[in-house]
């Protein structure tokens, strides 16, 4: 069997007992974290525009647009919810894969609600879709996609959604292969749009495309059944499967996509990095480091002569903006994030309001913060014990009284060495829902997600995620 067929067959007929207690726990945590972000993100400018647009288009009342009182078709609801899940830059990241939960949670919820499925079916499909998408990403060596200018979640996330939706819809191996093939032609994103609402569009569009791919496959749409792999030394079109097209010859490894398929799942094998600050992942270590120093030494902006932050070269490739031109750029502006951490002792949603990013005190301090790439930081231990840690920083603060402070920081709260507990995620969830959903709905939803595997109908949960009219 080829790669596409093996992955599709695995999703349709996984090994018995694959859903271990540890896997259930990991999936439940991903739902708690991501749903809260979707509720808060529904009020973002990007989500409001997408909601207005799909509402004007019309659609059957099949699935809920989370954090609102609106419903729309499966595909439209998934699109809006995907945008909401990423619009705040608050969703998690799986190293060497991508921001996958922000695609998978909206896609799976939309299908499970429409079909009235159980929490166990939701968890199983999420886990299998995540596994297939994660393996494809590892085999594509997603850094190679990134270096070619692609923003990977639109494609990788969409593939996960297509596979999970196919399982939720009860498709067989042949139809699931069609869904994968349709998705390979349906979604991506370019890095030029990072730092704008286009980044959230990539996620939402991937969810939309994945749901559409599964729906088309369910109705018998036919495409090439082996869309991931090209024909070796093939002539013309047959050479250019997903791998060859997106990363080029020599940059992919089909074996990584299928080896030990059915063994330990990506979700439990590669620890997820939870974002406790709503901004670029690469800023989070510096933020926590500055909060620690500022709190320990009671620092004020007026005390600071200069802050020197040496970082991994890739940090400035991911978060390259020197000024917070708007709230999107601010999330990818390391000097602004570090300044906010020192002044406010926290970097949350309020720190990225249009008003706050123009605060004279923050802007004045920001211009005394130098962030620069230092090559030897590439030798620091990796995000999950691997080679490079893109987020590691060496911080040196020179005070106006002549004293210096500083330290070397490599892990943020929510990362493998400092994991977020269920209570941490619950607190984040409650903060995201504050002012949007009634307190009773919030507490009910947390309890349902805690025991998601036993939930009789996903519709019961979604009712608690709907804003009262």
Helices and strands as residue ranges (DSSP letters): H 3-12, H 21-41, H 45-57, E 63-64, E 71-72, H 74-86, E 93-94, H 101-115, H 119-140, H 142-147, H 153-168, H 173-184, G 191-193, H 198-218, G 236-239, H 242-247, H 254-258, H 266-269, E 272-273, G 281-283, H 284-297, G 301-303, E 304-311, H 315-318, H 327-331, H 334-344, G 349-352, G 356-358, H 360-366, E 369-373, G 375-379, E 393-399, E 404-409, G 416-418, H 422-433, H 439-450, G 452-454, H 458-463
